[in-house]
Amino acid sequence: MIVTISNDDGETLFDINKIDDEAKQQEARVIVQKVGNLGTVIEALDFASRTHRANLEQLLTSCEEAKVEEKTNETSTES
């Protein structure tokens, strides 16, 4: 399994299959799987959040009675 690590120094490719130590190889595979799962969860949460915001906006725009008018504060300065 080839993994690309991107950082300030650029991109570096690593082949997890070439790790000699079985324990380190297994740990690398588990970490790659966890990172992938977290990426999926982040994407799902972002999608859900955007969907709920859009639904809220749609609901609120149909409720004119809930709309609040902004009042402008006029302040006068005395010289």
C-alpha positions as CSV (number, residue, x, y, z in Angstrom):
1,M,0.0,0.0,0.0
2,I,1.5,3.3,-1.1
3,V,0.9,6.3,1.2
4,T,1.6,9.9,0.3
5,I,2.6,12.2,3.2
6,S,2.3,15.9,2.4
7,N,4.0,18.5,4.6
8,D,6.0,21.7,4.4
9,D,8.9,19.8,2.8
10,G,6.7,18.6,0.0
11,E,5.3,15.1,-0.7
12,T,6.9,11.8,0.2
13,L,5.7,8.4,-0.9
14,F,5.9,5.4,1.4
15,D,5.2,1.7,0.7
16,I,3.8,0.2,3.8
17,N,4.2,-3.3,2.4
18,K,8.0,-2.8,2.5
19,I,8.1,-2.2,6.3
20,D,10.2,-5.1,7.8
21,D,8.8,-5.0,11.3
22,E,5.3,-6.7,11.2
23,A,4.1,-4.8,14.3
24,K,5.0,-1.4,12.6
25,Q,3.5,-2.5,9.4
26,Q,0.2,-3.5,11.1
27,E,0.2,-0.2,13.1
28,A,0.7,1.8,9.9
29,R,-2.3,-0.1,8.3
30,V,-4.5,0.6,11.3
31,I,-3.6,4.3,11.3
32,V,-4.3,4.6,7.5
33,Q,-7.7,2.9,8.1
34,K,-8.4,5.3,11.0
35,V,-7.5,8.4,9.0
36,G,-9.7,7.2,6.1
37,N,-12.6,6.6,8.5
38,L,-12.2,10.0,10.1
39,G,-12.1,11.6,6.6
40,T,-15.4,9.9,5.8
41,V,-17.0,11.1,9.1
42,I,-15.8,14.7,8.5
43,E,-17.2,14.7,5.0
44,A,-20.5,13.2,6.3
45,L,-20.8,15.8,9.1
46,D,-20.0,18.7,6.7
47,F,-22.7,17.5,4.3
48,A,-25.2,17.1,7.2
49,S,-24.4,20.5,8.6
50,R,-24.8,22.2,5.2
51,T,-28.1,20.3,4.6
52,H,-29.5,21.4,8.0
53,R,-28.4,25.0,7.5
54,A,-30.2,25.0,4.1
55,N,-33.3,23.5,5.6
56,L,-33.3,26.0,8.4
57,E,-32.9,28.9,5.9
58,Q,-35.7,27.6,3.8
59,L,-38.0,27.2,6.8
60,L,-37.2,30.7,8.2
61,T,-37.6,32.5,4.9
62,S,-41.2,31.1,4.8
63,C,-42.0,32.5,8.2
64,E,-42.2,36.3,7.7
65,E,-43.5,36.8,11.2
66,A,-40.2,35.7,12.6
67,K,-38.2,38.2,10.7
68,V,-36.5,40.9,12.8
69,E,-35.8,44.3,11.3
70,E,-32.4,45.7,12.2
71,K,-32.5,49.1,13.8
72,T,-29.8,51.5,13.0
73,N,-28.3,53.3,15.9
74,E,-28.0,57.0,15.1
75,T,-25.6,58.6,17.4
76,S,-24.9,62.3,17.4
77,T,-21.6,63.8,18.3
78,E,-21.4,67.1,20.0
79,S,-18.4,69.3,19.2
